[in-house]
Amino acid sequence: MVKNSLYWDDAYPIAQQLQRAHSQADPIQVDFAVLREWVIQLPEFADAPTLAQLTMLEDIQREWIDLFKE
């Protein structure tokens, strides 16, 4: 296991990484298919792409929206 690895259930840290990687994106407008691809592309992401579930993507998006509003 890689130190500081991210997994699908790490919604807040993933949201933080997405905000850094896609600072110009409005998370409300990001399609779940795009969100899934962006998460998978994060260097720290270590989970299996096939394990993504809609509820996990919703949690990530919700956390990102909260960060976006700050």
Secondary structure in CASP SS format (residue, H / E / C, confidence):
PFRMAT SS
TARGET T0000
AUTHOR 0000-0000-0000
METHOD secondary structure of the structure
MODEL  1
M C 1.00
V C 1.00
K C 1.00
N C 1.00
S C 1.00
L E 1.00
Y C 1.00
W C 1.00
D C 1.00
D C 1.00
A H 1.00
Y H 1.00
P H 1.00
I H 1.00
A H 1.00
Q H 1.00
Q H 1.00
L H 1.00
Q H 1.00
R H 1.00
A H 1.00
H C 1.00
S C 1.00
Q C 1.00
A C 1.00
D C 1.00
P H 1.00
I H 1.00
Q H 1.00
V C 1.00
D C 1.00
F H 1.00
A H 1.00
V H 1.00
L H 1.00
R H 1.00
E H 1.00
W H 1.00
V H 1.00
I H 1.00
Q H 1.00
L C 1.00
P C 1.00
E C 1.00
F E 1.00
A C 1.00
D C 1.00
A C 1.00
P H 1.00
T H 1.00
L H 1.00
A C 1.00
Q C 1.00
L H 1.00
T H 1.00
M H 1.00
L H 1.00
E H 1.00
D H 1.00
I H 1.00
Q H 1.00
R H 1.00
E H 1.00
W H 1.00
I H 1.00
D H 1.00
L H 1.00
F H 1.00
K H 1.00
E C 1.00
END
